[in-house]
Amino acid sequence: GKSTFLKQMRIIHGVKFEPELVKEYQQVIYQNIVKGMKVLVDARNKLGIPWEQPANSENGSYLLSYENSMTLDTRLFIHYSPILQTLWKDSGIRRAFERRREFQLSDSVQYFLENIERISRVDYIPTNKDILHARKATKGISEFTILINNIPFRFVDVGGQRSQRQKWFQCFDSVTSILFLVSSSEFDQVLVEDRKTNRLEESKNIFDTIVNNQFFRGVSIILFLNKTDLLAEKLKSGETNIRWYFPEFSGDERKLQDVQAFLLQ
């Protein structure tokens, strides 16, 4: 959420991505696709969903043998592309995808798999939209400056994972504003590092800690509820219900405005 917001700020204000950064995102996108399909294949196995095409059992096993630490260049990705496309067409994988709230899957996987033919071209260069969908965990601290009406705004991005939070206070000195982003669509998901903690509950606890910290007295704190489109899609599908995770919710579980109002309480 945070990194995507900052990428959007760059694009809106005409700050181009450097060629070396675009090349880096190309590798990230390749990894997002392969890792995402590995997650779907593994989930299909664990959920006991049969393959539509029995031959895909071998394709799935071959993909699972890919080591995530391997360097995935264009040549190697093109090698995997036919397998990825075949698996994505299998109803077994599609049924696993429909149950994605039951396991950890990046919300960008569908976008990339639906664009895999274009991404698999030898001359592929990521578009701004591709870069927006690329997912890479923020580690450490990164920053860049954007000129808005000729006034420089310095943005600092920090890792949101629990292991990264100890680094936050290193960059909070002299800040004037904190942008706190919450993925509103994650009300039915748990943390990667703690499978028992609801992501939304974790975000609310962190927000409370920041708001009530004396260190930030006088600092404006802006709360963004993002991924509203994904939230609306979830509510409309009826496949999940916010009341399953937050029994105190008393509104219409299909109504976006009711759910958003609850999240802001």
N, C-alpha and C positions, 0 to 999 in steps of 0.2 A: 503493500500500500504506500508506504513512505517514499520508496525509491521511484515507484511509478508516478506519484504526484510530482516529484522533482524532475523526472524526465518530461512530464507534460509541461512544466514551467519552462524548461529549456526550449521545447518546440514552439510554444506559444510566443515566446519572446525572441525567437530567431537565433538562439544559440545552438549552432550546429554541433553534431557529435563528431569528434575528431576521427579520421580514418582508422587509426589504431583501435579506438574504442568501438567503432562499427565492426571491425574484424573480431574483436573480443566478444561482442554480442552475437556474432555469427556462431562462434563455438558454444556460447551459452544456449542459444536456440537449439542447436543440434542436441546438446545434452538434455535440455528440457523435454524434447520429443522422445528420445530413447529412454530416459529415466521414467517419463510419464507412462510409456507403453509397458515398461517393465512392471511398474506398480499395478497397472490394469491386468496384466497377465497373472501376476502373483495373487491379486485380489480375486480374479476369476477362479483360480485354483482353490483358494481358501473358502470362497463362498459356495463351492460345489456346483458352479454353473457349467454345463456341458458345452463343448465346442460345437458350432454349427458345422464346420468343416473339420473332420478328424485330422486331416493333414496339418492343421494349424497347431496341433499338440507339439509337433516337432519344431515348428517355427517359434512357438512360444518358449520352448526349452532352449533353443539356440539363442534367442534374445536375452534370456535370463542369465546366460553364461557371460554376457558382456560385463566387464568390470567398470564400475562408475568412475574409477580413477584413470581410466585409459584416455589418451588424447584422441578426441573425435574430430578429425579434419574432414574436409569436403569429400575426399576420396572414400574414406571409411563410412561416412554417413550415406553416401550414394549407394554403397554396398548394402547397407541395412534398409534402405528406403523401400524396396519392393516387399520385404517382409513386414515392415511397419504398416504399409498400405493394405496388405492382405489381412493382417490381424485386425486393423481398424474396421474393415468391412464385415468381420465375423460377428454374428449376433451375440455370441458368448461374451465378447469384449464389450459390445454395446450394452448388454444387460449389466455387466459389472460397472460400466460407466454410470448407468442410471442409479446405481447404489453407492455412488462416490462419497456420500456423506458418512458412510460407515468406515472409511479409511482415508489416509492422507493423500490427496491428489491436487496438484497445482491447478488453479482455475484457468490457466493459459493453455493447457494441454489440448483441449478441444479446438481452439483457434488454430494452433500449429498443425494438428493432424488434418484439419480441413483445408489447409494450405500446403500440404506436404509436397505436392507435385511441383509447385513453384519453388519451394525451399530446396528441393532436391536437384535443381538445375546446377550445372557446373559453374555458371556465371552468377550465381545467386549473391545478391547484396541485400542485407536487411533493410527494410523500409522503416520509417519512423513508427508506423503502427506495429511492425514486428518487434522493434526495440521496446515499445511500451509494454508488450505482452511478455517479453523475456523476463524470467525470474532467476535472480541470483541473490542468495542471502548476503545482507550487508554485514561485513565483518570489520571491526575497527571504526574509524571515523573518516568520512570523506566530505569535502566541501567544494563549492563553486560559487561564483558571484554572477548575478544577473543585473543588468541595467534596466530599471523600470522608470520611465520618464526622466532619464539621465541621472537617476539616483541609484547608487550601487546597493544591492541587497545581497548579503552573504548568507547562503543556506548551508547548514551543517547537517549531514545525514549520519545517524548512529544506528548500530545494529539493534534490532528489537528482541533478539533471543535472550533468554535469561543469562547465558554465559557472557553476553556483550554489555549488560546493563551497568556493570561496575565501571565501564569506561565513560558513561554519560557525563558525569560531573567534571570530567577533564575539559569539556568544551562548553559548559554552561556559564562560564564566567563572562560577564558583560553582554549576555544575550538580552534582546529587547522583547522577543516573542517566542512562544513555543507553539508549533503546529502539532497537535496530537491527533493522529489518524487512527480510526477504528474501522475495521472491515465489518460492516453491519450484516453481511451475509453469513458470517461465521458463527452464528448463534448455536448451531448444531454440531460444531467441530471442537476437537480437543487439541492441546498443544502437541507438537512433535516430540518435545523433550519430556512431557508428562501426560500420559494418555488418560489421566483421570481429571485433569483440569480443563474446564470449558474455556475456549479462547475469549469469548466475550466477557466472562467473569474476570479473567486475567487482565484484560484491557481496562475494565472498570476499576479494578484494584490499583493498577499502576496509575491511572488517571487521578484517583483519590489521593494517592501518595504524593504526586507532583503538585496538585492543587493545594494541598495542606502543608507543603514544605515551606518553612520560613525562608529558605534560600531563594524562593521564587516570588517573594513579596515584591510587588511593583512590576512584575513581568506579566505581560498579557498572554493568556493561554487560550488558544483557538482550537475548538474541537471540530474535527471533520468526521462525519459518518460517510465513508465512501463505499464503493461497490453496491450502490443502491440498485443498479440494473440486475445484478446477480441475486440480490435479496428479493426483488419483485418477481424474478423468474422462479425462485424457490417457493415463494408463497403461492404463486399461481398454479404450480404443478401439483400441490397438495401432497407431495411425497414426504414432506417433513412438516412439523408443527412446533412453533415456538413454545407452546404450552408443555410439550414433552420435556423441555429443558428448563423452562421457567414457569412452574405451576402458578405463580402469582400473577401471571399475565391475564388480564380480564377483558381484553378487547376482542375484536374480530381477527382471528388468526390468518385470514386470507387478505386482510386489508392493510396495504402498505403503510398508510398514515398512522394506523393504530400501533403497528409494530415499531415504527420509528419513534412515536411519542413515548412508548415504553422504554426504548433504548436510551432516551434522554433523561429518564427519571433519575 
